[in-house]
Amino acid sequence: MGSRIGRSAWLAVIILTSVLSAAAARAVPYAAFVMDARTGQIFYEENAETPLAPASLTKMMTLYLAFQAIQQGEISLDTVVRIPADAADEPPSRLGLRTGQEIKLRYLLRAAAVKSANDAAMAIGYALGGSKEGFAARMNAMAQAMGMTHTHFINPNGLTADGHYSSARDMSILGRHLIYDFPQYYNLFSRRTADAGMAQVSNTNRRFLDAYEGADGIKTGFTNAAGYNLVASAQRGDVRIIATVFGGTSTADRNARVSKLLDLGFAHAPAHAQVVMTNPPVARPQDAATTQVAANIDAPPSDAPARVSGPIETSLRPQPRPGSTVVTFAAAVPAKEIEDALTAALAAPAKEAPTEIIMTATAIAPGSAPLVEPEPEVVTRLSTSGGSLWGINLGSFPSRDSAERALITVALSESTTLNGGLRRVIQRSGGFDANVMGLTRDEADLACRRLQARGTTCFMVGTDE
């Protein structure tokens, strides 16, 4: 008898909890946003800048900062993370981490992205920020650098907290950065299952991924305060659309709304459009007031000038050596003029040919007056010396812009090993190959090993002949 009463009471609690959760979901505000991921063009918005509870959409920023830290060599996929008590104590969804346990970062990333595990996200935050508060400061600095003007983070996983909010517009911006800043990791969001070290985990977004043609991410979220949230991306042909919903009343309601929004986007988007690349910003908590954006490079529309803005770290500014030619251009000059200047320098008579060419750009913001005697910012260093028949290949990319952006990012992150390399984008039937040529075999080998250690695709190419 007592056993039946216990079970009945427990069932009543479950039913009551479900009813309260459904009521809370119906009561939360609704917001929606649709954009062309290629260009940022907005097709629809409703309450898109209203600060709302993002729930686990927060983990998109946690993962973005982790991907960036890997790319910059701050941490690696195989770094072993010791789990703090704050992470082990987090409520579901959980991977089941224990205080003091050690686990590789790659498994935490999979658990946070695929299962939306709160304990895994908190562990990532501690690994990169030293504490929940330290990582939150880093998240907010990055949000500011991205232009997420209605966002403030308190924790790495999105559990409800006073002062933790975002908007449909801001989360769409973040989703776009994930797609274009880290294409090598983006496939993580479309995996139906993943090995998280301790367990095989299933994707919280698998119903939508299976139901909507072309869907390949990005992130779900639910709390009573937030309702059912989703930032979704889908690609059909050359068209990629991002749609975001805050405040769905159920998983089915949320997915149906997002499907309609994506349909709207595909109906209005042009079949072909040049991708206007996102700025991959670098931000630290101490930069929150005036965020430093390193290597902040836009790939412009076809009719717009090239643009380079933001300070590049002083350590990346090599001093000209004897025999160097410095080609300086303003940040707003067309890309064609930059290429012409480089071509002219390379075409100099043999006795006048420089041993290296240093291309620099003054950091002039679009539409502003030129600075007085600006200090040049190094974009890349190109070697013209002979005898270097090796190079590296970073893989194939869907557009020339994305290949060039990858080359610039790698040139900046690996300035010590690639400062004698020549960036080359080669169009092939399957896409655009991103290469850095003009290296010795040892230079190419070292560069690839360093890049691969940070999770970047890299293959050596060349010959000893």
N, C-alpha and C positions, 0 to 999 in steps of 0.2 A: 504493500500500500504506500509506504513512505517513498519507495523508489518511483512509483507512478506519479506521486505528487511532485517529486523533485523534477522529473522529466517534464511534467506539465508546466511547472513554474519556469523552467529553462526555456521551453518552447514559447511561452508567453513573452518572455524577455526578448527573444529573437524577433517575434512578430512585432512587438512594440518598437523595437529598434528599427526595423525595416520601415514601419509606418512613419516614424519620426524622420528617418533619412529621406523618404520620398517626399514628405511634406516640406522638409528643408530645401530639397532640390527644386521643388516647384516655386518656393518663395524667393530664391536667389535671383539677382538681376541677370538679364540676358544681353549678350554682346556678340557681334559677328564682324568679320573682316575678310575680304577676298582681294588678292592681288595677283598680278602676273609676276611670277618669281623671276623671270628673265630681266624685266625692266623696272619692277617696282610699281607699275601702273595699278591704281586702285579701281576695282570694279564695283565694290559694294562695301558699305560700312554701316553699322548700327551700334550705337553706344561704344564705338571702337576705342575711344580714349578715356572711358570711365575706369577708374582704378577699382579692380575687383580681385578676389582671392584666386590666384592662378593654380593652386593645388600642385600636382606633380609636374605641370608644365615647367615649374621652377627647375627641374632637373636638366632641362635643355641648357640652361646657363652653367650648371655644374659640369656637365659633359663638355660644353664648349671650352671652358677654362682648362679642363683636363686635357683635351685634344691640343690646345695651344701650348700647354706646359710640356707635353710630349714632343711636339714639333720643335720647341726651343731648347730641348735638352735638359729641362729642369727636372724631369722625371721620365721614367720609361715604362712601357707596358709590363715589363717584368720586374719592376720595383716591388719589393715585398712590403706591404702595409700592415702595421700592427693596429688592431682594432681598439679604439678607445671605448670607455664605458658609455659615453654619450651616444655612440653609434649602436652598440649592442642593445641599448635600452629603448631604441626607437620602436614604435608600434608598426603593425602591418600596413602596407605590404612589406615583407621582410625576406631577406635571403637566409636569415638565421645565424648571423654572425655572433661570436662570443667575445667578451672582453679579453684582450690579450692575444686573441687568435691572430695568426699571420696569413696573409693571402695576397696573391699578386694583383696589381692594379688592373690588369686586363679583365679579370673576373668581376671586379667591382664595377667596371664600366659596363660590362654586359648585363649585370644584374640591375643596374640603375636604368639603363636604356631600354631593356627588353621587359623585365619584370616590374620596373618602377619601384625597386626595393629602397625603402627609406633608410635602412641601416647602411646599405652600400653607398648611397649618396652622401650620408653624413661622414662615412669613413673617407671618402674622396675629399670632402671638405677639410677634414683634419689633416690629411696627407699634404694638401696644397696650401692651406691657410694656417695650420697650427692649432686652430680652434674654430668653433662655429662662428664666433664673432669676427675672427680674422678673415675667414673665407667669405663671410657676408660682405665685409668691406671690399674685398676683391671683386665680388659679384657686382656690387653697386658701382664701382669704378668702371667696370666693363660695360654695364648697362648705360652709363652716361656716355662713354666713348662711342657706343653704337647709336646713340640718339634715342634711347628708350626713355622718353620723358615722363612717363606715368608709371614708373616701376620703382619699387624699393624692396630689397630682399632682407630677410632676417635669418634664414637658414638655408641649407643646401637642398632640401628635399620637398619643400612646399607645404609641410604640415602647418595648419592654421596658427597664426601668431599675429598679435597686434602690430601694425606697421608693415606687414608683408603683403604686397599687392603688385599687380601689373595690369596690363590692358590687352585687349585683342590685337590692337595695332602693334604694340610693343612686342608681343610674343610672335607675331608674324615676322617682324624685323629680325628677331633672334633666330627664328626658323630659317629664314633666308640666309643668314650668316652661316648657320650650320651646313646648309646644302652647298654653298659656294666656297666657303673658307676651308672646309675640311671634307672634300669629296671622297678622300681615301677612307674616312670613317663613317660616312653617312649611311652606308649599307647596313650598319648595325641596327638602324631603326626599322628596317624592313624584315629582319629575321623573325621567323615564327617561333623558333626556339633557339636557345644558346646554351653553351656549356659555361656555367658560372663557377666552376671549380668544385663547389660543394654540392651542386645540383644542376640538373638540366631545367632551365626556366623557360616559361612560355610568354609570348608577347601579349601585353594587355590590349594591344590594338589589332589583334589578329582577325577579328570579325570584319573590321572595316577594310583591312588590307586584302582579305579574301573576296570581299563583296564589291569593291569599287575598282573598275578598270584603270590600271596605271598607277594605283596608289602605292607609295613606297615609304611612307612615314607620316608624321614624325613622332608625336608624343601625346598620350592621354593624361588626364588628371581627374581625380574626384575627391572632394571632401564635402561634408554637409554645408560648409560655408560657401563653397565654390559651385556646387552642382557638378554636372558632367561636362568636362572641358576637353577640347581636342584641337591641336594644331596639325593639320593634315596637308600633305603634298602629293600631287599626282602628276605624271608626265604622260602625254600622248603625242607621239611624233616629236616635233621640236618644241612643243608647248608644255610649259610647267606652270601649274597653278598652286598657290597656297591659300587655304581657307582655314579660318580659326573661329571656334565657337566657345563662348563662356556661358555657363548656366543652363546646359541641357538638363532635361528632367529625368533622363535615363540613358543607358548606353544606346538603346535603339533610337531614341529621340535625337540624341546628339549625332549619331552616325547618319541619320536621315537628313538632318539639317545640313551637315557638312557636305553630304553628297549633292544636295541641291545647290549649295554655294559653289562647289567645284564645277558643277554643270554650267552654272551661270558664267563662271570664269572662262571655261572652254568655249562657250558660245560667243563671247565677246573678244577673246584674245586673237590677235593676228596669227596666222599659221607660221610665220617666220618673223623673228625679231632678234636683233643683236643683244646678247647678254650684257647688261651693264653690271659689271662685277661689284660685289660688296667690298667695302674697306675692311681688311682684317686688322682691327686695332689691337694695340698692346697697351694694357692699362694695369696700374698697380694701385692699391688703396691710397698711397700717399699722393697719387695724382688725381684724387677725386675732385678737388676744387678746379684744377686746370689740367685735364687729362692729357697725358703725353701719348700721341698716336704714332708709333714707329712704323716706318715703311707703309704709310697710309696711301695706297695707290689705287686710283679708280681706272678701270678700263672703260673709256668713254663711248657714247654712241658714235656711229660712223661719221656724223656731221659735227662732232664736238672735238675740241682740242684735247690733247693729252693733258693729264693733270697729276702732279705729284705734290703732296702736301704733308705737313707734320714733320717734326724734327726726327732725324734718324740718329741713333746713339752715336756719341762721339767716337767710341771705339771702332765704329765702322767707317771712319773717315781716314783712309790712308793718305799720308803725305806724298806728293809727287816725287818720284825718284828721278835722277839724271836721265835724260832721254825721253821723259814722259811728255805726252801732249794732253792738256786738259781741255775738254770740250764742255763749255758751260752754256746752259740754256735756261730760259725762264720757265717756270713750272707750267705756264699756260700755252706754250707754243705747240703747234700741231705735231703729231708724231712723225709726219713726213719730214719736217725740218730737222728733227732729231736724227732720223736715219740718214738724211743728206749730209749732216755734219759729220757723222761717223764714217760714211762712205768717203768723204773728202779726205779725212784724216788717214784712212787706210790706203787711199790712192796716192799718198805723197811719194815723191821719188825715193828710190831705195836708200840713198845716202841721208835723206831727211826723215825716213820712216821712223816713227817712235817705237821704243821698246815696249811701251804699253800706252793704252788710252784710258784716261779716267773721265767717265761721263758724269757730270754733276748737274744738279738742278737747284735753283733757288726756291725756297719755300714761300711761294706767293699764293695767297688764297685767291680763288676765282673771284674776279671782279674788283680786287683791291689794287692799290697803287704799288709799283715795285718798291721793295725795301732799299734803303740807302746802303750801298756796298754790302749786300747780303753775303753771309758765309755760305759757301756752296755745300750742298748735301750730296753725299755719294750715292749714286744709284747702282752703278756696277763698274767693275774694272775689267778691261778686256786686254788680253795679251796678244801681241802680234809676233812673238818670237816663234821660230821654226822648231821642228823636231818633236813637237808634242802631238802625237797621233791618237791619243786616247781621249775618252770623254765619258759622260754618264748620261743615262736615259732615265727620266722620271715617269715614264709611262705615256699612254695615249689619252688625250683629253677631247671632249666633244666640240670645243671651239678654240680658235687661235687665242682669244682673250684669256681663257682659262689656262691654257698652256703657258702663255707669257707670264701670267700672274704667279703660277707655280714656280717658274724659273726665278722670278724676282724674289719671291719668298725664300727659296732655297739659297739664292746668292747672298741674301742678307744673313740668314741663319748660319751659313757655312762660309763666311767671308774669308776665314783663314785658309781653308783648303781649296776654295774655288776662285780666289782672286786673280788667277791667271786664265780663267775660262771664258769662252765666248758662247753666249746664249744663242741657241738656234731652235726655231720651231719649224718642223718639217711636216707638210700636209701629206697624209696617206689616205688610202681608201677608207680605213676604219676610224679616222680622226686626225688629231694633230699631236705629233710626237714632240715632247719637250726634252731637249738635249743641252748639255753644257760640254763644248768641245775645246780642243787645244790644251789638254792636260797631259801630263806624263802618266804612265801606268800607275806609279805609286800614288800620285795625287788622286787619280780616279778611284783607285782601290780604297784609299783612306776616306775620301768623301762619301763613297757608297756605304762603307761600314758605319760611319758616323750617322748618316741619314737613316739607314736601316735600323740602327739602335734606337732611333726616335720614332720608329714606325712609319717612315716615309719610304715609298717604293723607289728603288734605285737599282739600275743594272749598268755594268761597265760595258762600253762599246769601244772598238778601235783595233789597232794592229801594231805590232812591233816592227813592221817592215818600213 
